[in-house]
Protein backbone atom coordinates (compact mmCIF):
# COMPACT_ATOMS: atom_id res chain seq x y z
CA UNK A 1 0.00 0.00 0.00
CA UNK A 2 1.26 3.49 -0.87
CA UNK A 3 1.28 6.20 1.79
CA UNK A 4 1.89 9.83 0.95
CA UNK A 5 4.56 11.43 3.10
CA UNK A 6 3.24 13.59 5.87
CA UNK A 7 3.34 17.33 5.09
CA UNK A 8 6.09 17.86 7.66
CA UNK A 9 8.33 15.41 5.80
CA UNK A 10 7.83 16.56 2.22
CA UNK A 11 8.56 19.51 -0.03
CA UNK A 12 5.59 18.63 -2.23
CA UNK A 13 3.07 21.44 -2.18
CA UNK A 14 5.45 24.30 -1.44
CA UNK A 15 3.46 27.43 -2.23
CA UNK A 16 4.20 30.09 -4.80
CA UNK A 17 5.73 33.22 -3.24
CA UNK A 18 5.84 36.87 -4.19
CA UNK A 19 8.37 39.46 -3.12
CA UNK A 20 8.65 43.10 -4.08
CA UNK A 21 10.36 42.17 -7.36
CA UNK A 22 10.01 38.41 -7.80
CA UNK A 23 7.46 35.70 -8.42
CA UNK A 24 8.82 32.42 -7.01
CA UNK A 25 7.14 29.08 -7.71
CA UNK A 26 8.00 25.38 -7.86
CA UNK A 27 9.28 24.47 -11.32
CA UNK A 28 7.02 22.24 -13.37
CA UNK A 29 7.57 20.32 -16.62
CA UNK A 30 6.46 23.36 -18.63
CA UNK A 31 9.46 25.29 -17.21
CA UNK A 32 12.08 22.85 -18.51
CA UNK A 33 13.00 24.94 -21.62
CA UNK A 34 13.49 28.07 -19.48
CA UNK A 35 15.49 26.11 -16.89
CA UNK A 36 17.67 24.74 -19.69
CA UNK A 37 18.33 28.22 -21.14
CA UNK A 38 19.17 29.68 -17.72
CA UNK A 39 21.34 26.83 -16.44
CA UNK A 40 23.33 25.93 -19.57
CA UNK A 41 25.97 28.46 -18.56
CA UNK A 42 29.49 27.34 -17.59
CA UNK A 43 29.51 29.87 -14.73
CA UNK A 44 26.51 28.02 -13.24
CA UNK A 45 27.36 24.42 -14.14
CA UNK A 46 30.93 24.96 -12.95
CA UNK A 47 29.74 26.18 -9.55
CA UNK A 48 26.97 23.63 -8.90
CA UNK A 49 28.54 20.17 -8.76
CA UNK A 50 25.44 18.13 -9.61
CA UNK A 51 24.70 20.01 -12.84
CA UNK A 52 25.92 18.52 -16.13
CA UNK A 53 28.00 20.51 -18.60
CA UNK A 54 26.48 21.15 -21.04
CA UNK A 55 23.12 21.31 -19.27
CA UNK A 56 20.60 19.92 -21.74
CA UNK A 57 16.83 20.06 -21.98
CA UNK A 58 16.77 16.43 -20.80
CA UNK A 59 18.85 17.47 -17.75
CA UNK A 60 16.33 20.24 -17.01
CA UNK A 61 13.43 17.80 -17.27
CA UNK A 62 15.21 15.32 -14.96
CA UNK A 63 16.04 18.02 -12.40
CA UNK A 64 12.39 19.10 -12.24
CA UNK A 65 11.20 15.48 -12.05
CA UNK A 66 13.57 14.82 -9.11
CA UNK A 67 11.02 16.60 -6.91
CA UNK A 68 8.38 13.92 -7.32
CA UNK A 69 9.48 12.12 -4.13
CA UNK A 70 9.22 15.23 -1.96
CA UNK A 71 12.82 15.30 -0.64
CA UNK A 72 14.03 17.87 -3.20
CA UNK A 73 12.25 20.79 -4.86
CA UNK A 74 13.47 23.46 -7.24
CA UNK A 75 11.73 26.83 -7.35
CA UNK A 76 12.04 29.28 -10.20
CA UNK A 77 12.37 33.03 -9.68
CA UNK A 78 10.91 35.38 -12.30
CA UNK A 79 11.22 39.16 -12.29
CA UNK A 80 7.91 40.94 -11.72
CA UNK A 81 9.42 44.26 -12.92
CA UNK A 82 10.48 43.15 -16.37
CA UNK A 83 9.07 40.85 -18.99
CA UNK A 84 12.00 38.64 -18.10
CA UNK A 85 12.43 34.92 -18.47
CA UNK A 86 13.45 32.79 -15.54
CA UNK A 87 16.26 34.63 -13.71
CA UNK A 88 17.12 32.22 -10.91
CA UNK A 89 16.55 28.92 -9.15
CA UNK A 90 16.41 28.08 -5.45
CA UNK A 91 16.68 24.45 -4.42
CA UNK A 92 15.34 23.05 -1.16
CA UNK A 93 16.46 19.62 0.03
CA UNK A 94 15.40 17.69 3.13
CA UNK A 95 18.49 16.29 4.87
CA UNK A 96 17.87 13.57 7.42
CA UNK A 97 15.28 14.30 10.06
CA UNK A 98 16.58 17.64 11.27
CA UNK A 99 17.75 19.84 8.42
CA UNK A 100 16.62 21.46 5.21
CA UNK A 101 19.34 22.60 2.82
CA UNK A 102 19.06 25.49 0.40
CA UNK A 103 21.06 26.19 -2.72
CA UNK A 104 20.63 28.59 -5.62
CA UNK A 105 21.89 29.95 -8.91
CA UNK A 106 21.16 33.23 -10.67
CA UNK A 107 21.40 34.14 -14.36
CA UNK A 108 24.46 36.16 -15.30
CA UNK A 109 22.34 39.07 -16.53
CA UNK A 110 20.59 39.26 -13.12
CA UNK A 111 23.61 38.95 -10.80
CA UNK A 112 24.61 41.86 -8.61
CA UNK A 113 21.07 43.26 -8.42
CA UNK A 114 19.92 41.62 -5.17
CA UNK A 115 17.69 39.01 -6.80
CA UNK A 116 19.59 36.11 -5.19
CA UNK A 117 19.18 37.50 -1.68
CA UNK A 118 15.52 38.28 -2.31
CA UNK A 119 14.71 34.81 -3.69
CA UNK A 120 16.70 32.90 -1.07
CA UNK A 121 15.33 34.98 1.82
CA UNK A 122 11.71 34.44 0.73
CA UNK A 123 12.32 30.72 0.31
CA UNK A 124 13.95 30.46 3.74
CA UNK A 125 10.99 32.24 5.34
CA UNK A 126 8.64 29.73 3.70
CA UNK A 127 10.78 26.75 4.78
CA UNK A 128 11.01 27.99 8.37
CA UNK A 129 7.21 28.21 8.57
CA UNK A 130 6.78 24.78 7.00
CA UNK A 131 9.57 23.05 8.95
CA UNK A 132 9.90 24.91 12.27
CA UNK A 133 11.89 22.08 13.89
CA UNK A 134 14.49 21.77 11.13
CA UNK A 135 17.65 23.83 10.90
CA UNK A 136 18.36 25.54 7.59
CA UNK A 137 21.79 24.73 6.16
CA UNK A 138 23.76 25.52 3.02
CA UNK A 139 27.05 24.44 1.48
CA UNK A 140 29.37 26.85 -0.28
CA UNK A 141 32.93 27.10 -1.52
CA UNK A 142 34.66 29.85 0.48
CA UNK A 143 36.19 31.00 -2.83
CA UNK A 144 32.72 31.72 -4.23
CA UNK A 145 32.88 35.23 -2.80
CA UNK A 146 29.44 36.39 -4.01
CA UNK A 147 27.57 33.36 -2.71
CA UNK A 148 29.57 33.24 0.53
CA UNK A 149 28.72 36.90 1.12
CA UNK A 150 25.04 36.40 0.31
CA UNK A 151 24.76 33.55 2.82
CA UNK A 152 26.47 35.59 5.56
CA UNK A 153 24.25 38.59 4.77
CA UNK A 154 21.19 36.37 5.32
CA UNK A 155 22.46 35.18 8.72
CA UNK A 156 24.32 31.96 7.88
CA UNK A 157 27.46 31.14 9.85
CA UNK A 158 30.11 28.52 9.14
CA UNK A 159 29.80 25.35 11.23
CA UNK A 160 33.47 24.38 10.95
CA UNK A 161 32.47 21.25 9.04
CA UNK A 162 33.25 20.25 5.51
CA UNK A 163 30.21 20.01 3.27
CA UNK A 164 29.11 16.80 1.59
CA UNK A 165 30.19 18.17 -1.79
CA UNK A 166 33.88 18.56 -2.67
CA UNK A 167 35.51 21.81 -1.58
CA UNK A 168 32.47 23.16 0.22
CA UNK A 169 31.98 24.27 3.80
CA UNK A 170 28.75 23.78 5.69
CA UNK A 171 26.89 26.83 6.99
CA UNK A 172 23.87 27.00 9.28
CA UNK A 173 21.29 29.77 9.52
CA UNK A 174 21.50 31.36 12.95
CA UNK A 175 18.26 31.38 14.89
CA UNK A 176 16.96 28.09 13.47
N, C-alpha and C positions, 0 to 999 in steps of 0.2 A: 504494500500500500504506500502511496506517495503522500508525504506530508509537506506542506509549504513551510519554509522557515518562519519562525516567529518574527514579527516586525523588528524587534530589538536585535535580531541577529541577521539582518539582511539590508542590503542597499537598494533592493527593488522598491520602487515607489518613491524614490527621492523626488521632492517637488521641484517645479521650476521656480526660479528666483529672479527678482529684479533688483538692480541697484540703480544709482543715479544715472549711470551710463551704459549698463550692460543688461542683457537678457541672458540668463544662464539656465540651461535645461539638459536633462539626460540626453545623450546622443542616441538616435535611433537609426535603423537601416537607411532611411532616406538621407541621412547626413554623411554617409560614407564618402561620396565624391568630395564634399567640402573638407572632411577630415583628411582625405588623401592629399588634396591641394595644399592645405595648411602644413601638414606634417612631413611631406616629402621635401625636406629642407635639411641639408647636412648639418646646419647649426642646431637643429632640433634632434635629428636622429643620432648625431654624435654625442649629445648630452644625455639622452634618455636611453639607458642600456638595453631595454627590451624592445626598442623600435628597430625594425629592419631598415637597411639602407641598400637600395632605394626603398621608400615606403610606398607600396602599391595600393591600388584600390582594394585588392583582396586582403591586404594587411589591415586596411581601414575597416573593412567588413568584419574581419576576425576580431579586431580590438573591440568593436561595438558589441559583437556577439558574446564576448567574454563576460559580459555582465549578466547573462541569463541565469547564473547560479546565485547571484546576490552577494558575492564576496568582493566583487570589484564593480565599479561603475565609473564611466567617463562622462563628464558634463561639458557641453560646448558653451562658449561665451561669445555672444554676438553684440556688436556695438548698437546701442539704441540711438546714438547721435548721427550716425552715418548709415547710408545704405551699404553697409560693409558685409562681406562674407564672414564666415567663422574667423574669429581673431585669436582664440585661445581654447585650451582644454584644461580642465582640472580633473584629476583622477582621485577617487576615494577607494580605499582598500581595507577591508577588515583584516586585522592581524591578531590571530589567537582570540582569546576571550576578552582581552582588556585594552586593545588599542585599535585605532583607526588611523591609517596613514594617508596623507595627502601628497600629491605630486602635481606638476603642471608644466605646460609649455605655452608660449605666446608667439604669434606670428612676428617675423622680423619687422614688418611695417608698423606694428602696434607696440613694440618694445619701447620702454623709456617714457611711457605716457600714463603709468599708474594702473593700467588695465589688469596686470597680474595681481597686484595687491588687492584690487577691488574684487576680482573674481575669487581669489583664494580666501579672502576674509569672509565674503558672503557664504562660501561653501563651508568654511569652518563653523560659522554661526549655525548653519543648518545642521551640521553633523553633531555639534555639541547639544543641540536641542533633541535630536533623534537618539543620540547615544550618550546620555549624561554620565554614565559610569565608565566610559572608555577614555583613555588619554589620547590626544591627537599627536601624532608623530610625523616626521618627515625625514628623508635622507637627502644629503646634498654633498657634492664635492666642495671642499673649502675653496678651491680655485675657481669655482663658478661664482665670481664676485657678486654679480647681479642677483642671482637666486639666493645666495647666502645672506645678502643684505636684506632682501625682501622677507625672508623667514625671520630674521632677527627683528626687523621692523614690526612684524605681526606678533611678536612675543615669544618666538621659539628660542630655546637655549640648548646648546650642545650638551649631550649626556655624558660624553667621554667615551662612548662606545662606537666601534666601527659599525657601519651600516651593513645590511645584507648584500648590497650590491658593491662591486669592486670600487675602491677609492672613495667611498662615501662615508660620511659621519652621520650618526643618528642625532636628531634634534627632537625635543619635546616641547609642546606648547605649555608655557607656564600658566598655572591656574586651572589646569584640567586634571 
